[in-house]
């Protein structure tokens, strides 16, 4: 099998396309298989079949979350006895049209899911080499609190808002009925409008809209935690922001972060306890992907970051847009390097 496709019908871009799988099958023909996954638990059996049939490319159709789960569960399947000794049959191929598509954008993939798949198929049929880009991933290990007590936790990813403003930003973002790149601008605008009210006595004025009274305070609520960066325990127990990534990220062509992660062998950490005003003043630098500045703000390359809960509030890091709740501890290190095909397809619909 040349190409194995997993499509998530519940992703934002696929919810309004009930015949998504059949459309992709028509494009793929006998070049491979297309599978629909209704739940996370349905992914592993499909990946096992991809391994047994030696699929050259695994295509994730559904946005950043679909890619995240394909990567994480693929690594877990490779540890099973049946596949011991096999190397990961990468490259994994992200498609576009998701909420943020940060991996696809970082690599330079262009086109819709349909045109990307058609371009990949045609290149294989005609014997053309498909260029690849190598990117670093992150290995995340820690302790999860479950009904059975504390158990080891492990996943893989590329970027995490582990606490503070970035992590709480996602809660505001996903609260929207149809989160999309425009929602990023809306959340930032609501925060800036709320700040003069939420952070002053104006919030006590009777009749003041709740959104203005609370929005900024909710977003900037610090995360209680102990943070260790490259072996150094940071001198605080509350953090406005705890963020780390193994690649640069572009959020909806509006905010850009983690440029220092492009340095081989390093992740990029954005950690500290800057005031809301400092964060707001850095907004122009965020839009240009520049280094952030301010007191109590660390913006630097790193090799390891550990975050530990120090109160009853457990950790809930967002990794590649996916929430992981009820963690006691999480350590971020560089994971395996991943080869992503740089498929640049036409924007017109595939035949």
C-alpha positions as semicolon CSV with decimal commas, in nm:
position;residue;x (nm);y (nm);z (nm)
1;X;0,000;0,000;0,000
2;X;0,134;0,342;-0,094
3;X;-0,095;0,581;0,097
4;X;-0,304;0,531;0,409
5;X;-0,551;0,807;0,498
6;X;-0,730;0,865;0,827
7;X;-1,007;1,125;0,815
8;X;-1,178;1,267;1,122
9;X;-1,542;1,351;1,040
10;X;-1,576;1,551;1,362
11;X;-1,305;1,803;1,279
12;X;-1,416;2,157;1,202
13;X;-1,333;2,139;0,832
14;X;-1,504;1,801;0,783
15;X;-1,828;1,843;0,980
16;X;-2,013;1,993;0,684
17;X;-1,881;1,736;0,436
18;X;-2,073;1,412;0,503
19;X;-1,921;1,236;0,200
20;X;-1,566;1,325;0,292
21;X;-1,427;0,971;0,299
22;X;-1,584;0,870;-0,034
23;X;-1,448;1,186;-0,200
24;X;-1,097;1,106;-0,079
25;X;-1,130;0,743;-0,189
26;X;-1,225;0,859;-0,538
27;X;-0,907;1,066;-0,556
28;X;-0,687;0,789;-0,416
29;X;-0,824;0,504;-0,629
30;X;-0,627;0,182;-0,582
31;X;-0,323;0,368;-0,451
32;X;-0,424;0,307;-0,088
33;X;-0,700;0,317;0,170
34;X;-0,916;0,580;0,342
35;X;-1,049;0,515;0,694
36;X;-1,294;0,722;0,900
37;X;-1,231;0,743;1,275
38;X;-1,520;0,835;1,506
39;X;-1,315;0,800;1,825
40;X;-0,951;0,807;1,933
41;X;-0,976;0,438;2,022
42;X;-1,045;0,355;1,657
43;X;-0,711;0,492;1,537
44;X;-0,468;0,225;1,660
45;X;-0,626;-0,071;1,474
46;X;-0,602;0,128;1,151
47;X;-0,238;0,219;1,211
48;X;-0,159;-0,148;1,273
49;X;-0,298;-0,227;0,928
50;X;-0,090;0,055;0,777
51;X;0,218;-0,106;0,931
52;X;0,128;-0,457;0,815
53;X;0,069;-0,332;0,460
54;X;0,383;-0,115;0,467
55;X;0,203;0,207;0,377
56;X;0,466;0,457;0,257
57;X;0,266;0,763;0,366
58;X;0,023;0,815;0,652
59;X;-0,210;1,107;0,574
60;X;-0,395;1,281;0,859
61;X;-0,709;1,459;0,737
62;X;-0,863;1,666;1,011
63;X;-0,633;1,942;1,133
64;X;-0,367;1,958;1,402
65;X;-0,553;1,724;1,640
66;X;-0,574;1,447;1,379
67;X;-0,201;1,475;1,314
68;X;-0,126;1,476;1,686
69;X;-0,314;1,154;1,755
70;X;-0,175;0,978;1,447
71;X;0,178;1,062;1,563
72;X;0,128;0,973;1,929
73;X;-0,060;0,648;1,872
74;X;0,173;0,548;1,588
75;X;0,466;0,567;1,827
76;X;0,277;0,353;2,078
77;X;0,185;0,089;1,818
78;X;0,550;0,060;1,717
79;X;0,630;-0,056;2,072
80;X;0,397;-0,355;2,044
81;X;0,558;-0,699;2,011
82;X;0,428;-0,750;1,657
83;X;0,617;-0,448;1,528
84;X;0,929;-0,464;1,744
85;X;1,235;-0,356;1,549
86;X;1,040;-0,169;1,281
87;X;1,124;0,193;1,215
88;X;0,846;0,450;1,195
89;X;0,711;0,442;0,840
90;X;0,724;0,817;0,816
91;X;0,672;1,061;0,656
92;X;0,337;1,152;0,810
93;X;0,147;1,396;0,592
94;X;-0,067;1,671;0,747
95;X;-0,337;1,824;0,530
96;X;-0,464;2,181;0,545
97;X;-0,799;2,344;0,611
98;X;-0,790;2,286;0,987
99;X;-0,817;2,548;1,259
100;X;-0,448;2,649;1,265
101;X;-0,249;2,393;1,059
102;X;0,074;2,493;1,233
103;X;0,275;2,187;1,127
104;X;0,167;2,212;0,762
105;X;0,241;2,585;0,760
106;X;0,582;2,536;0,920
107;X;0,680;2,281;0,656
108;X;0,539;2,482;0,364
109;X;0,258;2,250;0,256
110;X;0,005;2,418;0,027
111;X;-0,336;2,320;-0,109
112;X;-0,655;2,159;0,018
113;X;-0,673;1,804;0,150
114;X;-0,805;1,694;-0,189
115;X;-0,532;1,859;-0,394
116;X;-0,258;1,751;-0,152
117;X;-0,370;1,389;-0,178
118;X;-0,398;1,411;-0,559
119;X;-0,049;1,563;-0,584
120;X;0,096;1,293;-0,360
121;X;-0,070;1,018;-0,565
122;X;0,039;1,165;-0,900
123;X;0,397;1,206;-0,782
124;X;0,413;0,839;-0,682
125;X;0,257;0,724;-1,011
126;X;0,501;0,929;-1,218
127;X;0,803;0,835;-1,010
128;X;0,875;1,195;-0,903
129;X;1,065;1,250;-0,582
130;X;0,863;1,412;-0,305
131;X;1,073;1,660;-0,110
132;X;1,076;1,626;0,267
133;X;1,140;1,857;0,560
134;X;1,276;1,722;0,888
135;X;1,130;1,871;1,205
136;X;1,193;1,809;1,573
137;X;0,915;1,674;1,788
138;X;0,876;1,682;2,167
139;X;0,854;1,388;2,404
140;X;0,628;1,469;2,701
141;X;0,646;1,246;3,009
142;X;0,496;1,288;3,351
143;X;0,238;1,177;3,607
144;X;-0,137;1,166;3,549
145;X;-0,395;1,154;3,829
146;X;-0,674;0,905;3,755
147;X;-0,947;0,730;3,951
148;X;-0,695;0,454;4,020
149;X;-0,433;0,692;4,155
150;X;-0,121;0,834;3,992
151;X;0,000;0,665;3,674
152;X;0,282;0,738;3,426
153;X;0,191;0,969;3,140
154;X;0,352;1,002;2,798
155;X;0,270;1,167;2,469
156;X;0,443;1,335;2,176
157;X;0,384;1,671;2,011
158;X;0,529;1,984;1,863
159;X;0,401;2,277;2,073
160;X;0,244;2,322;2,415
161;X;0,070;2,594;2,611
162;X;0,131;2,425;2,944
163;X;-0,004;2,697;3,170
164;X;-0,097;3,062;3,204
165;X;-0,218;3,291;2,928
166;X;-0,158;3,056;2,634
167;X;-0,332;2,762;2,798
168;X;-0,626;2,978;2,906
169;X;-0,636;3,135;2,559
170;X;-0,731;2,795;2,420
171;X;-1,022;2,766;2,664
172;X;-1,157;3,097;2,528
173;X;-1,081;2,991;2,172
174;X;-1,257;2,655;2,193
175;X;-1,556;2,814;2,369
176;X;-1,658;2,954;2,029
177;X;-1,903;2,747;1,827
178;X;-1,681;2,745;1,520
179;X;-1,321;2,829;1,617
180;X;-1,113;2,945;1,322
181;X;-0,827;3,188;1,253
182;X;-1,066;3,484;1,287
183;X;-1,143;3,366;1,640
184;X;-0,780;3,430;1,736
185;X;-0,823;3,798;1,650
186;X;-1,154;3,808;1,837
187;X;-1,005;3,662;2,158
188;X;-0,717;3,912;2,148
189;X;-0,958;4,202;2,081
190;X;-1,189;4,099;2,367
191;X;-0,889;4,080;2,599
192;X;-0,766;4,428;2,509
193;X;-1,114;4,576;2,547
194;X;-1,160;4,408;2,884
195;X;-0,827;4,505;3,038
196;X;-0,908;4,871;3,128
197;X;-1,222;4,752;3,308
198;X;-1,121;4,415;3,454
199;X;-0,798;4,552;3,602
200;X;-0,939;4,866;3,757
201;X;-1,222;4,973;3,993
202;X;-1,444;5,011;3,685
203;X;-1,526;4,641;3,712
204;X;-1,737;4,717;4,023
205;X;-1,971;4,959;3,842
206;X;-2,328;4,818;3,853
207;X;-2,446;4,699;3,514
208;X;-2,097;4,663;3,369
209;X;-2,112;4,377;3,114
210;X;-1,972;4,055;3,254
211;X;-1,746;4,007;2,953
212;X;-1,571;4,336;3,023
213;X;-1,552;4,270;3,398
214;X;-1,398;3,925;3,382
215;X;-1,257;3,838;3,039
216;X;-0,901;3,970;3,084
217;X;-0,874;3,848;3,444
218;X;-0,978;3,498;3,339
219;X;-0,724;3,494;3,057
220;X;-0,437;3,624;3,270
221;X;-0,507;3,413;3,577
222;X;-0,166;3,266;3,672
223;X;-0,100;2,894;3,696
224;X;0,037;2,777;4,034
225;X;0,333;2,552;3,957
226;X;0,700;2,475;4,006
227;X;0,891;2,517;3,680
228;X;1,239;2,383;3,613
229;X;1,419;2,502;3,299
230;X;1,734;2,314;3,199
231;X;1,791;2,211;3,560
232;X;1,722;2,557;3,707
233;X;1,417;2,597;3,934
234;X;1,259;2,929;3,845
235;X;1,203;3,170;4,138
236;X;0,823;3,183;4,136
237;X;0,527;2,965;4,225
238;X;0,278;3,136;3,993
239;X;0,325;3,182;3,620
240;X;0,139;3,400;3,374
241;X;0,278;3,189;3,093
242;X;0,440;2,846;3,049
243;X;0,495;2,762;2,682
244;X;0,738;2,540;2,492
245;X;0,769;2,416;2,135
246;X;1,002;2,222;1,906
247;X;0,908;2,426;1,596
248;X;0,804;2,779;1,508
249;X;0,429;2,841;1,510
250;X;0,207;3,073;1,306
251;X;-0,141;3,122;1,453
252;X;-0,378;3,215;1,174
253;X;-0,124;3,448;1,008
254;X;-0,170;3,679;1,308
255;X;0,057;3,564;1,593
256;X;0,399;3,401;1,551
257;X;0,603;3,231;1,822
258;X;0,896;2,997;1,894
259;X;1,137;3,104;1,622
260;X;1,431;2,987;1,835
261;X;1,303;2,629;1,809
262;X;1,439;2,627;1,453
263;X;1,787;2,603;1,605
264;X;1,885;2,233;1,573
265;X;1,884;2,044;1,901
266;X;1,677;2,295;2,096
267;X;1,319;2,368;2,191
268;X;1,203;2,724;2,256
269;X;1,064;2,821;2,599
270;X;0,844;3,122;2,676
271;X;0,804;3,120;3,054
272;X;0,752;3,372;3,329
273;X;0,525;3,594;3,531
274;X;0,498;3,914;3,325
275;X;0,212;4,149;3,402
276;X;-0,089;4,165;3,169
277;X;0,030;4,507;3,056
278;X;0,371;4,360;2,962
279;X;0,199;4,087;2,761
280;X;-0,020;4,343;2,584
281;X;0,280;4,565;2,505
282;X;0,449;4,265;2,343
283;X;0,157;4,207;2,108
284;X;0,324;4,391;1,814
285;X;0,633;4,172;1,862
286;X;0,412;3,862;1,867
287;X;0,261;3,955;1,531
288;X;0,613;3,976;1,382
289;X;0,756;3,669;1,555
290;X;1,014;3,875;1,744
291;X;1,174;3,801;2,082
292;X;0,945;3,904;2,367
293;X;1,072;4,154;2,623
294;X;0,988;4,238;2,980
295;X;1,061;4,175;3,345
296;X;1,004;3,824;3,475
297;X;0,988;3,691;3,120
298;X;1,218;3,421;2,983
299;X;1,234;3,383;2,604
300;X;1,516;3,143;2,517
301;X;1,619;2,812;2,361
302;X;1,611;2,516;2,599
303;X;1,666;2,141;2,611
304;X;1,425;2,047;2,892
305;X;1,132;2,203;3,076
306;X;0,947;2,049;3,371
307;X;0,624;2,177;3,525
308;X;0,483;2,041;3,853
309;X;0,152;2,115;4,023
310;X;0,197;2,258;4,375
311;X;-0,169;2,290;4,475
312;X;-0,501;2,114;4,430
313;X;-0,517;2,268;4,081
314;X;-0,372;1,998;3,857
315;X;-0,205;2,077;3,526
316;X;-0,402;2,088;3,200
317;X;-0,148;2,154;2,923
318;X;-0,264;2,203;2,567
319;X;-0,040;2,005;2,331
320;X;-0,090;2,060;1,957
321;X;-0,433;2,204;2,038
322;X;-0,536;1,898;2,244
323;X;-0,611;1,930;2,618
324;X;-0,442;1,687;2,857
325;X;-0,604;1,727;3,197
326;X;-0,526;1,609;3,552
327;X;-0,148;1,595;3,525
328;X;0,063;1,620;3,838
329;X;0,388;1,665;3,647
330;X;0,504;1,700;3,286
331;X;0,856;1,710;3,143
332;X;0,918;1,829;2,786
333;X;1,227;1,713;2,593
334;X;1,315;1,682;2,228
335;X;1,160;1,372;2,075
336;X;1,230;1,195;1,744
337;X;1,290;1,396;1,429
338;X;1,000;1,357;1,187
339;X;1,015;1,371;0,807
340;X;0,719;1,560;0,660
341;X;0,664;1,559;0,281
342;X;0,648;1,913;0,148
343;X;0,352;1,871;-0,086
344;X;0,276;2,193;-0,274
345;X;-0,051;2,140;-0,461
346;X;-0,272;2,355;-0,680
347;X;-0,569;2,526;-0,514
348;X;-0,816;2,398;-0,770
349;X;-1,026;2,095;-0,681
350;X;-0,883;1,756;-0,768
351;X;-1,054;1,554;-1,038
